[in-house]
Amino acid sequence: MARSSADRLAGYQRRYRNLAAQLADIGYIAAGSLAQRHNRCGKPNCHCHRDPPHLHGPYWQWTAKVNGKTVNRRLTQSEAELYQEWIDNDRRQRAIITQMREIAAKATELLLHENARQEP
């Protein structure tokens, strides 16, 4: 393998290992999203039905697909904070894996090119 190709490959390997180490530091992950909701109740004389309305809430709601079905769960403030951390971790790990794929693709092209040069 040519020196410049070997240097480039070593750089790819360093970056790839660095990203893998970042993955190891990510905590729990969760899919889905969080939303803060304000609702109306079913009592017709409640302040939430007046003009202007004073809605109940805020309530935190987590929504995700689980086994192909949309699941909604109402959360407390502390639960919402945990879920937000886990959702952020999920986004971070997805971004890292995307970068790892890009680096692996560059390394693959380099290795295939070098392999083709060495074949008779």
C-alpha positions in Angstrom: 0.0 0.0 0.0 1.3 3.4 -0.9 2.4 5.6 2.0 -0.2 8.3 1.4 -2.9 5.6 1.2 -1.6 4.0 4.4 -1.6 7.4 6.2 -5.2 8.1 5.0 -6.3 4.7 6.2 -4.7 5.2 9.6 -6.5 8.5 9.9 -9.8 6.8 9.1 -9.1 4.1 11.7 -8.3 6.7 14.3 -11.5 8.7 13.7 -13.5 5.5 13.6 -12.1 4.3 16.9 -12.7 7.8 18.4 -16.4 7.7 17.4 -16.7 4.1 18.7 -15.4 5.4 22.1 -18.0 8.2 22.0 -20.7 5.5 21.5 -19.5 3.7 24.6 -20.0 6.9 26.7 -23.7 7.3 25.7 -26.2 6.4 28.4 -29.7 5.0 28.0 -31.5 5.7 24.7 -35.2 6.1 23.9 -37.0 6.6 20.7 -39.9 9.0 20.3 -40.6 12.6 21.1 -41.8 14.7 24.0 -44.5 17.4 23.9 -45.9 19.7 26.4 -49.7 19.8 26.3 -52.4 22.0 27.6 -55.9 20.4 27.6 -59.6 21.1 28.1 -61.5 19.0 30.5 -65.0 17.6 30.1 -66.7 20.0 32.6 -68.7 22.6 30.6 -68.5 25.3 33.4 -64.7 25.0 33.8 -62.4 27.9 33.2 -60.8 25.9 30.3 -64.0 26.5 28.2 -64.2 30.2 28.8 -63.2 32.9 26.3 -60.3 33.2 26.4 -59.7 29.7 27.6 -57.4 28.9 30.5 -56.3 25.4 29.7 -55.2 22.8 32.2 -51.5 21.8 32.2 -48.8 21.8 31.3 -48.7 18.0 30.9 -45.7 16.2 29.4 -46.5 13.5 26.8 -44.1 11.0 25.3 -45.0 9.5 21.9 -43.2 6.7 20.1 -43.8 3.7 17.8 -43.7 0.4 19.8 -44.1 -2.8 17.8 -45.7 -0.8 14.9 -48.2 1.0 17.0 -48.1 4.6 18.3 -47.9 4.8 22.1 -48.6 7.9 24.2 -47.6 8.2 27.8 -48.3 11.1 30.2 -45.2 11.9 32.2 -44.3 13.8 35.3 -41.8 16.7 35.0 -38.9 14.5 36.3 -39.9 11.6 34.0 -40.0 14.1 31.1 -36.5 15.3 32.0 -35.2 11.6 31.9 -36.9 10.9 28.6 -35.5 14.1 27.1 -32.0 13.0 28.1 -32.6 9.5 26.6 -34.0 10.9 23.4 -31.0 13.3 23.1 -28.7 10.3 23.6 -30.6 8.4 20.8 -30.1 11.3 18.4 -26.4 11.6 19.4 -25.8 7.9 18.8 -27.5 8.0 15.4 -25.3 10.9 14.4 -22.2 9.1 15.5 -23.2 6.0 13.6 -23.8 8.0 10.5 -20.3 9.5 10.8 -18.9 6.0 11.3 -20.6 4.8 8.1 -19.2 7.7 6.2 -15.7 6.9 7.4 -16.1 3.2 6.7 -17.2 4.0 3.2 -14.1 6.1 2.6 -11.9 3.4 4.0 -13.6 0.8 1.9 -13.1 2.7 -1.3 -9.5 3.2 -0.4 -8.9 -0.5 0.4 -10.7 -1.6 -2.7 -8.7 0.8 -4.9 -5.5 -0.4 -3.4 -6.5 -4.1 -3.8 -7.4 -3.5 -7.4 -3.9 -1.9 -8.0 -2.2 -4.9 -6.5 -4.0 -7.5 -8.6 -2.3 -8.5 -11.9 
